């Protein structure tokens, strides 16, 4: 990563590091550290710390926004907000893939576009901010780039029952294989599509669900299958 790249990213996140080496470390994949003679560290340790800091910040914000909710509901909302797919969207908005330091092999296999590498770098970046500017610097970043602007307005989505996880737990308890999901129909205009998804758990257990996104349709399909199995969540 060039000095220009560091300056650009710091401008995007509106934070200037007192120790730029922390930012470099956050963006360094293990493949780069292994393939170069650099004595710099990769981002794996920062990723671990960043995950803990992220969970703390999200937990505090949820407790502040929903003081009347019990621990179980807040835990479900936190799981949604720190899930890989949610973090991947945040990393994509920041275009973190463009700033990664990758080894030649990882570069050739499209490492910059791999969501898991971007998510790892995002968590490492949170840790770098924490180590450089304390919890306040990390909190500002998480609230601006990861948390919804208005948590209360997202309550329905945050606290909806995760039927896919419930189905998975039920199937595991039976010793069965995980359920599989596939889109069987898409309808409506591009900006307002309706998706229909079929879930299958073995050869004879199937159900369908529809929604305005693939994720919502999968949840409805899982709910339908659970109900057909006599399980109400």
N, C-alpha and C positions, 0 to 999 in steps of 0.2 A: 504494500500500500504506500502510495506517495504522500508527501506532506499535503499536497492539494486535496487528496482524497480525505485525509483526516480533517482538514479545515472544512470541507464541504459537509461531512457528516455532523461535525460539531455545530455547524450553522443550522442544519436541518433539525437537530434535537434541541437547539438553543441552549447548549451547555458547553463551556470551554474547560477542558481538563487541566488541572494543575499538574498532573502527571500523565502526559499523553501515552506513556508506555502502557498504562492500564487499558486504554482504548485499543491500542495495537494488540494487546494480549486477548482482549475480548473478541477480536475479529480474526484471530489466528487459529485455523483448523489444524488438527494434529498432523495431517498430511504435509502441511507446509513446514511445521517444526521438524518433522522427520527427514524431509528431503533437502533441507538447507543446513548450512553450517552455523546458522544463527543460534545464539544461546538463549533466545527468547522463549517464553513458555507458550503452550497452546491454551485454548480457552476452556478446557474441560473442568478445571478446578473452579474457575469463575462461574461456569454454568451451574455447578452444584450450589454455590452460594446464592446466585441470582434466583434460582428456583425458590429458595427459602425466603429471600427478601420479597419476592413477588407474592408469595402466599401470605406473608405478614401484612403487606400493604393492602392487598385485596380483602383480607379478613377484617382489617380495621375499618375500611370504607364500607363494607357490607354491614358491619355492626352499627356503624354510625347512621347509615341510610335506613336500616330496618331494625331498630332496637326492640321491636315487639316480636320478632321472629325467633323461633327456637333454633338450637344449634344444628339440628339435622337439615333444616331448610337452608340455612346459611351455608352449610357445607356443600350442598348440591349446587348452589349458585356459584360458590367459589370454584368448584370443579369445572363448571361451564366456562368461567372466565379465564382459567389457567390451562384449559384444554389445548392440545397441540393445534387443532384446526383454528381456534380463535387466535392463538399467538401467531400462527402462520400468516393470517390475514394482516395482523399488525406489522409483522416483519416485512411483508410484501409492500405495504404502504410506505414503509421507510426505505424500501429498495435495499435492504441489508445485503442481499446477495451480491450487489455490485461492489461492496466494500470488503468482502471476505478475502483473506489471504489463504490461498489453497495451494496444495502441491500439484505438480504437473499431472499426475494421474487423475486426481479429483477434478482438476480443471477440464481435462479431456472428456470426462464422463458427465459433464454438465452439473458440477457441484454447485455452481452459483444459483441454479434454479431449484435445487433440492430443498423442500420445505423444512426437513428435519435439521439441516445445517443452518438454515436461517433462524429457526426457533432456538437452537442451541446458542447461536450468536446473540439473539435478543436477550436471552436469560443471562448470558455472560456480560452483556452491556449493562444490564440492570445492576449486576454485582460491581462492575467497574465504576459506575456512578456512585454506588453506595460506598465503596472504598475511597473514592476520590472526594466526594462531597457530602458523605453521610446519608442518613436515612431520608432527609428532606429532599436531596437531589434525586434519589431513587424514586421517592413518592411522586414528585412532580412529573417525572418521566412516565411512570405507570399510569397516573391519572390522565395524562394528556394523550398518550399513544396506545394504551391498552384498555383502560376502563371506558365504558360508555359515558358520554357527557352527562346524562341524566339517568342514574341507576333506577330511580323510581319508575321512570317511563318504560324501563325494560323489565319490570317485575314479572310480568306474565311469562316472558321467555326464560328469565333466570330461574324461576321457581316451578316451571312445568315439570311434571314427572318424567323421568328418563325411562321410557318403556323399553328401549333397546337394551339398556343395562339390566333391567328387571328380567327381560326374556333370557338374556345371556346367563344370568344367575340361576334361573329356573332350569335351563337346559344343562348347565354344568352340574346342578344338583342331581339330575337324572343320569348323569354320565354320558350325555349326548354331545354331538358335534355342535359347534357354533352355528347360529342361523346365518343364512346368506340372503343378500338383498340385491334386487335388480330393478331398474326402471323399465316398466312395460309400456308406458304411454306418456307422451308430452302433448299438452293442448294449450290453446290460447296464444295471444300475441307475445312477442319476445319479452316485453317489459312486464308481462303479467301472466306468466306461464303457470299451469297446473301440472304437477307431476303425479303419476300413479306408480307406486312401487309394490312389488311382490316380495314377501319374505317367505323363505322355505326353511323348515327345520326337519330334515329327513325327507323322505319321498312323499309322505302323505300329509304332512302338516304344512299348510300354506295359508296365507292371508294377504289381503291387499289394503293399501291405504293411500290417500291422496292429500296433497298439500301444495302450498305456494313455493316450496323449495324441496329439493331431494331429501334434506334432513328431516323436514316436517313430515313428508310422506312416509319416510322410514319409521318415524315414531308412531304414526297412525297405524301402519301395517303391523308393527310389533304389538301395539295395544290390541288390535283386532285378534291377532294370533293368541295372545295371552288370554283374552276373554273366551275364545273358542276352546281353550284348554281348561277353562274353569278357574282361571286366575284373575282376580280383580286387584288392581294396585291402587 
